[in-house]
């Protein structure tokens, strides 16, 4: 999404969110994808975007989340005894095992945030569909967008698939109606991300207006509204977010969060992540041992996905963020386009590293049988989850425009 205003010459002036370059988009535009002339980032994408389709999918996701939370989720059978779970059972089981922070993370990311995000999004799109604009809609859409990263039904869906494959190798497991509804919600959440045109929503909430001096104008970092320079430090008139030219303390915050994640990355991969009964024997496994178990079970596709999401992506995020931070500190003007692309990839894929904690959350509630048949989180689960959360936040705190600002300053 990019900041844009209509100029007197009939062309839209846009500000790239990745490099800050101001450029004109002549009208009319027939291209479905428009890219930045400086960093090659996507400025506009209209192909496959529809507010009506996004509304329908968002409403359907919200409706499916209700039975997903209320109905039977998973059921296992072993030795003539059965265990069943609901979606929120993962948080309860982890809390009972002595992992309160892990329980809180799973509860928020899987239960609370998806309901809040799609509730807000459905309300905003629904009002717009009927041609109504209310004062609260800017704030509501802003919070819905902020929760896009943290509401993870799609990521939990992948974790559920891995958990089912691991459980089915040892005991009988059945998918309940709650899980079926959640699968539908996870798929529809992906469709919402693909069809939602955020710029069109913001334009309908409050149309863009052209400042007198677009060269010195600043853009709101939440809704990308271009504003006069004197608005810095005030609240945005469209979404009510604080308006700043650049993210405050971006480099110091990113360095602190990245270093903390780097230190936690070591115990997250050395210590056992979870215990799972393999052939009725409790077996502890690390991140890489979990991948090996999937390979030995012949589940190559899931093994590759888990290896990429749980081991490779966290490492690449740390390297990528370090490269971008170093670019600012060294005022480098080399490979700026590659660095901008790296940052976009890091920001987009970071949330998928939550697969392994969600795998644990899916199987723990239905694996409490006896001393030989049980499943639980282990020592690495907390630092691993912390690595994922810290790298997501560090990507949010980093301002990629600083790389281009630093490259323009003299050495």
C-alpha positions as CSV (number, residue, x, y, z in Angstrom):
1,X,0.0,0.0,0.0
2,X,1.4,3.4,-0.9
3,X,0.6,7.0,-0.1
4,X,-1.0,8.8,-3.1
5,X,-2.7,12.0,-4.0
6,X,-4.3,13.4,-7.2
7,X,-2.3,16.1,-8.9
8,X,-3.6,18.9,-11.0
9,X,-2.2,17.3,-14.1
10,X,-4.4,14.3,-13.7
11,X,-1.8,11.9,-12.4
12,X,-1.5,10.4,-9.0
13,X,1.5,11.2,-6.9
14,X,2.6,8.2,-4.8
15,X,5.2,7.7,-2.1
16,X,6.9,4.3,-2.1
17,X,6.6,2.8,1.5
18,X,9.9,0.9,1.0
19,X,12.2,3.6,-0.3
20,X,10.3,6.9,0.0
21,X,10.6,7.8,-3.6
22,X,7.8,10.2,-4.8
23,X,6.6,9.4,-8.4
24,X,3.7,10.1,-10.6
25,X,1.3,7.4,-12.0
26,X,-0.3,8.7,-15.1
27,X,-4.0,8.2,-15.5
28,X,-5.7,6.1,-16.9
29,X,-3.5,3.1,-16.0
30,X,-4.3,-0.3,-17.6
31,X,-1.5,-2.2,-16.0
32,X,-2.6,-4.5,-13.2
33,X,0.7,-4.2,-11.3
34,X,2.7,-1.0,-11.0
35,X,6.2,-1.1,-9.5
36,X,8.4,1.6,-8.0
37,X,11.1,3.0,-10.3
38,X,13.7,3.0,-7.5
39,X,13.3,-0.3,-5.5
40,X,11.0,-2.3,-7.7
41,X,8.4,-2.6,-4.9
42,X,4.8,-3.0,-5.8
43,X,3.0,0.3,-5.7
44,X,-0.4,-0.8,-7.0
45,X,-2.0,-4.2,-7.7
46,X,-5.5,-4.3,-9.0
47,X,-5.7,-7.7,-10.6
48,X,-7.9,-10.1,-8.6
49,X,-8.8,-7.4,-6.0
50,X,-12.4,-6.9,-5.1
51,X,-14.0,-5.3,-2.0
52,X,-17.1,-7.4,-2.4
53,X,-15.2,-10.6,-2.6
54,X,-13.1,-9.6,0.4
55,X,-16.2,-8.8,2.4
56,X,-17.8,-12.2,1.5
57,X,-14.7,-14.1,2.4
58,X,-14.1,-12.1,5.6
59,X,-17.7,-12.7,6.8
60,X,-17.5,-16.4,5.9
61,X,-14.2,-16.6,7.9
62,X,-15.8,-15.0,10.9
63,X,-18.8,-17.3,10.7
64,X,-16.6,-20.4,10.4
65,X,-14.5,-19.3,13.4
66,X,-17.5,-19.5,15.7
67,X,-18.1,-23.3,15.3
68,X,-14.3,-23.8,15.1
69,X,-14.1,-22.5,18.7
70,X,-17.2,-24.2,20.0
71,X,-17.3,-27.6,18.4
72,X,-15.1,-30.7,18.9
73,X,-11.7,-30.2,17.4
74,X,-9.7,-33.4,17.6
75,X,-10.2,-36.8,19.1
76,X,-7.7,-39.6,19.7
77,X,-8.2,-43.2,20.7
78,X,-5.6,-45.5,22.4
79,X,-5.9,-48.6,24.5
80,X,-9.7,-48.3,24.6
81,X,-9.6,-44.7,25.9
82,X,-10.3,-41.5,24.0
83,X,-9.3,-37.9,24.4
84,X,-10.9,-34.9,22.8
85,X,-10.1,-31.2,22.5
86,X,-11.5,-27.8,21.4
87,X,-9.5,-25.0,19.8
88,X,-8.8,-23.2,23.0
89,X,-7.8,-26.5,24.7
90,X,-4.2,-26.0,23.6
91,X,-3.8,-22.9,25.8
92,X,-5.4,-24.7,28.7
93,X,-3.2,-27.8,28.4
94,X,0.0,-25.7,28.1
95,X,-1.0,-23.6,31.1
96,X,-1.6,-26.8,33.1
97,X,1.9,-28.1,32.1
98,X,3.5,-24.9,33.4
99,X,4.0,-22.9,30.2
100,X,1.9,-19.8,30.8
101,X,3.6,-17.6,28.2
102,X,3.3,-20.2,25.5
103,X,-0.4,-20.7,26.4
104,X,-1.0,-16.9,26.1
105,X,0.7,-16.7,22.7
106,X,-1.3,-19.6,21.3
107,X,-4.6,-18.3,22.8
108,X,-4.0,-14.8,21.3
109,X,-2.7,-15.8,17.9
110,X,-5.2,-18.6,17.2
111,X,-8.4,-17.7,19.1
112,X,-8.6,-14.0,20.1
113,X,-6.8,-12.1,17.3
114,X,-8.6,-13.9,14.4
115,X,-12.0,-13.1,15.8
116,X,-11.1,-9.5,16.5
117,X,-9.4,-9.0,13.1
118,X,-12.2,-10.5,10.9
119,X,-14.9,-8.9,13.1
120,X,-13.4,-5.4,12.5
121,X,-12.7,-6.1,8.9
122,X,-16.2,-7.4,8.2
123,X,-17.8,-4.4,9.9
124,X,-15.8,-1.9,7.9
125,X,-16.3,-3.6,4.6
126,X,-20.0,-4.2,5.3
127,X,-20.6,-0.5,6.0
128,X,-18.7,0.5,2.9
129,X,-20.7,-2.0,0.8
130,X,-23.9,-0.2,1.8
131,X,-22.3,3.2,1.2
132,X,-22.0,4.3,4.8
133,X,-18.9,5.9,6.3
134,X,-18.7,6.3,10.1
135,X,-16.0,8.1,12.2
136,X,-14.9,4.9,13.9
137,X,-14.1,3.1,10.6
138,X,-10.6,4.5,10.2
139,X,-9.5,3.3,13.6
140,X,-11.2,-0.1,13.1
141,X,-9.5,-0.7,9.7
142,X,-6.2,0.4,11.1
143,X,-6.4,-2.2,13.9
144,X,-7.6,-4.8,11.5
145,X,-4.5,-4.3,9.3
146,X,-2.2,-4.4,12.3
147,X,-3.7,-7.7,13.4
148,X,-3.1,-9.2,10.0
149,X,0.3,-10.4,11.0
150,X,-0.7,-11.7,14.4
151,X,-4.0,-13.4,13.5
152,X,-2.8,-16.8,12.3
153,X,-5.5,-19.2,11.4
154,X,-3.7,-20.0,8.1
155,X,-0.4,-20.7,10.0
156,X,-2.2,-22.9,12.6
157,X,-3.8,-24.8,9.7
158,X,-0.3,-25.9,8.6
159,X,0.5,-26.8,12.1
160,X,-2.7,-28.8,12.4
161,X,-1.7,-30.8,9.2
162,X,1.8,-31.6,10.7
163,X,0.3,-32.6,14.1
164,X,-2.3,-34.8,12.4
165,X,0.4,-36.6,10.4
166,X,2.5,-37.2,13.5
167,X,-0.4,-38.4,15.6
168,X,-1.8,-40.7,12.9
169,X,1.6,-42.5,12.8
170,X,1.1,-43.8,16.4
171,X,-2.6,-43.7,17.4
172,X,-6.0,-43.3,15.9
173,X,-7.0,-39.7,15.4
174,X,-10.2,-38.1,14.1
175,X,-10.8,-34.6,12.9
176,X,-13.9,-33.1,14.5
177,X,-16.4,-30.6,13.1
178,X,-14.5,-27.7,14.9
179,X,-11.4,-28.6,13.0
180,X,-13.3,-28.8,9.7
181,X,-14.7,-25.3,10.3
182,X,-11.2,-24.1,11.2
183,X,-9.8,-25.5,8.0
184,X,-12.4,-23.6,6.0
185,X,-11.6,-20.4,8.0
186,X,-7.8,-20.8,7.4
187,X,-8.3,-21.2,3.7
188,X,-10.7,-18.2,3.5
189,X,-8.2,-16.1,5.5
190,X,-5.7,-16.6,2.7
191,X,-8.3,-15.5,0.2
192,X,-9.0,-12.4,2.1
193,X,-5.3,-11.4,2.1
194,X,-5.3,-12.0,-1.7
195,X,-8.5,-10.1,-2.6
196,X,-8.4,-7.1,-0.2
197,X,-7.4,-3.8,-1.8
198,X,-6.4,-1.7,1.2
199,X,-5.8,1.4,-0.8
200,X,-9.4,1.3,-2.1
201,X,-10.8,0.9,1.4
202,X,-8.8,3.9,2.7
203,X,-9.9,5.9,-0.3
204,X,-13.6,5.2,0.4
205,X,-13.2,5.9,4.2
206,X,-11.6,9.3,3.5
207,X,-10.4,10.4,0.0
208,X,-6.8,11.5,-0.4
209,X,-6.2,15.2,-0.7
210,X,-3.1,16.8,-2.2
211,X,-0.9,18.9,0.1
212,X,0.3,22.2,-1.3
213,X,4.0,21.0,-1.2
214,X,4.1,17.3,-2.1
215,X,7.9,17.3,-2.0
216,X,8.0,18.1,1.7
217,X,4.8,16.1,2.6
218,X,4.9,13.2,5.0
219,X,2.8,10.1,4.8
220,X,0.9,8.3,7.6
221,X,2.6,4.9,8.2
222,X,-0.7,3.2,8.8
223,X,-3.0,4.4,6.1
224,X,-0.4,6.1,3.7
225,X,-2.3,9.4,3.6
226,X,0.0,12.2,2.3
227,X,-0.1,15.2,4.7
228,X,1.6,18.6,4.9
229,X,4.9,18.6,6.8
230,X,3.5,20.5,9.8
231,X,1.3,17.4,10.6
232,X,4.3,15.5,12.0
233,X,3.7,14.6,15.6
234,X,-0.1,15.0,15.2
235,X,-2.7,12.3,14.6
236,X,-3.7,11.3,11.2
237,X,-7.2,12.7,10.2
238,X,-8.1,9.4,8.5
239,X,-6.9,6.6,10.8
240,X,-6.0,8.5,14.0
241,X,-2.5,7.1,14.2
242,X,0.5,9.3,15.2
243,X,2.1,10.8,12.1
244,X,5.9,10.6,11.8
245,X,8.3,11.1,8.9
246,X,10.2,7.9,9.9
247,X,9.6,5.2,12.5
248,X,11.0,6.4,15.8
249,X,14.2,4.8,17.1
250,X,14.0,2.3,14.3
251,X,17.6,1.2,14.2
252,X,18.2,0.9,18.0
253,X,15.0,-1.1,18.5
254,X,15.7,-3.4,15.5
255,X,19.2,-4.1,16.7
256,X,18.1,-4.8,20.3
257,X,15.3,-7.1,19.1
258,X,17.4,-8.9,16.5
259,X,20.3,-9.5,19.0
260,X,17.8,-10.9,21.5
261,X,16.4,-13.2,18.9
262,X,19.9,-14.3,17.8
263,X,20.8,-15.3,21.4
264,X,17.6,-17.2,21.8
265,X,18.0,-19.0,18.5
266,X,20.8,-21.1,19.9
267,X,18.8,-22.8,22.8
268,X,15.8,-22.9,20.5
269,X,17.6,-25.4,18.3
270,X,19.7,-27.2,20.8
271,X,17.2,-28.2,23.4
272,X,14.2,-30.5,22.8
273,X,11.1,-28.7,21.5
274,X,8.5,-31.3,22.5
275,X,7.7,-34.8,23.5
276,X,5.6,-37.1,21.3
277,X,4.9,-40.8,21.7
278,X,6.5,-42.7,18.8
279,X,5.4,-46.4,18.8
280,X,4.0,-45.9,22.3
281,X,7.3,-44.6,23.6
282,X,7.7,-40.9,24.7
283,X,10.3,-39.4,22.4
284,X,11.8,-35.9,22.8
285,X,12.7,-34.1,19.6
286,X,14.5,-30.9,18.5
287,X,13.5,-28.8,15.5
288,X,15.7,-30.8,13.2
289,X,14.8,-34.1,14.7
290,X,11.2,-33.4,14.1
291,X,12.0,-32.8,10.4
292,X,13.9,-36.2,10.3
293,X,10.9,-38.0,11.9
294,X,8.7,-36.6,9.1
295,X,11.2,-37.8,6.5
296,X,11.4,-41.3,8.0
297,X,7.6,-41.4,7.9
298,X,7.7,-40.6,4.2
299,X,6.1,-37.2,4.6
300,X,8.7,-35.4,2.5
301,X,6.4,-32.4,1.6
302,X,5.6,-31.7,5.3
303,X,9.3,-32.2,6.2
304,X,10.4,-29.6,3.7
305,X,7.7,-27.2,4.9
306,X,8.6,-27.6,8.6
307,X,12.4,-27.3,7.8
308,X,11.8,-24.1,5.9
309,X,9.4,-22.6,8.4
310,X,11.0,-23.7,11.7
311,X,14.7,-23.7,10.9
312,X,15.6,-21.9,7.7
313,X,13.2,-18.9,7.8
314,X,14.2,-17.8,11.4
315,X,17.9,-17.9,10.4
316,X,17.3,-16.0,7.1
317,X,15.2,-13.4,8.9
318,X,18.1,-12.7,11.3
319,X,20.6,-12.5,8.5
320,X,18.3,-10.4,6.3
321,X,17.5,-7.9,9.1
322,X,21.2,-7.7,10.0
323,X,22.1,-6.9,6.4
324,X,19.5,-4.1,6.3
325,X,20.6,-2.6,9.6
326,X,24.2,-2.7,8.5
327,X,23.3,-0.9,5.3
328,X,21.9,2.0,7.3
329,X,24.9,2.1,9.8
330,X,27.5,2.0,7.0
331,X,25.6,4.4,4.7
332,X,26.0,1.9,1.9
333,X,24.6,2.6,-1.5
334,X,25.2,-0.9,-2.9
335,X,22.5,-3.5,-3.6
336,X,19.7,-1.2,-2.3
337,X,17.1,-2.9,-4.5
338,X,18.2,-6.4,-3.3
339,X,18.0,-5.2,0.3
340,X,14.5,-3.8,-0.2
341,X,13.4,-7.1,-1.6
342,X,15.0,-8.9,1.3
343,X,13.2,-6.8,3.8
344,X,9.8,-7.4,2.0
345,X,10.4,-11.1,2.1
346,X,11.5,-11.0,5.8
347,X,8.4,-9.1,6.8
348,X,6.0,-11.4,4.8
349,X,7.3,-14.8,5.8
350,X,8.1,-14.2,9.5
351,X,4.7,-15.4,10.8
352,X,5.0,-18.8,9.2
353,X,7.8,-19.8,11.7
354,X,5.0,-20.3,14.3
355,X,4.3,-23.7,12.8
356,X,6.1,-25.8,15.4
357,X,4.5,-24.1,18.5
358,X,1.2,-24.6,16.8
359,X,2.0,-28.3,16.2
360,X,2.6,-28.6,19.9
361,X,-0.7,-26.8,20.6
362,X,-2.6,-29.1,18.4
363,X,-1.5,-32.4,19.8
364,X,-0.9,-31.7,23.5
365,X,-4.6,-31.6,24.5
366,X,-5.3,-35.0,23.0
367,X,-2.2,-36.8,24.2
368,X,-2.7,-37.0,28.0
369,X,-3.1,-40.8,28.5
370,X,-0.4,-42.3,30.8
371,X,3.3,-42.4,31.5
372,X,4.0,-43.8,28.1
373,X,1.5,-42.1,25.9
374,X,1.6,-38.3,26.3
375,X,2.7,-35.2,24.5
376,X,4.0,-31.9,26.0
377,X,6.1,-28.9,25.3
378,X,9.7,-29.0,26.3
379,X,12.5,-26.5,27.1
380,X,13.1,-25.1,23.6
381,X,9.4,-24.2,23.0
382,X,9.6,-20.9,24.8
383,X,12.8,-19.6,23.3
384,X,11.7,-20.8,19.9
385,X,8.4,-18.9,20.1
386,X,10.3,-15.9,21.5
387,X,12.6,-15.9,18.4
388,X,9.6,-15.9,16.1
389,X,7.8,-13.1,17.9
390,X,11.0,-11.0,18.3
391,X,11.9,-11.2,14.6
392,X,8.3,-10.3,13.6
393,X,8.4,-7.2,15.9
394,X,12.0,-6.3,14.7
395,X,10.8,-6.3,11.1
396,X,7.9,-4.1,12.1
397,X,10.2,-1.6,13.9
398,X,12.7,-1.4,11.0
399,X,12.0,1.4,8.5
400,X,13.4,0.4,5.1
401,X,13.4,4.0,3.9
402,X,16.3,4.6,6.2
403,X,18.5,2.6,3.9
404,X,17.9,5.0,1.0
405,X,18.2,8.0,3.3
406,X,21.6,6.8,4.6
407,X,22.8,6.1,1.0
408,X,22.0,9.7,0.0
409,X,24.0,11.2,2.9
410,X,27.7,12.0,2.3
411,X,30.2,9.6,3.9
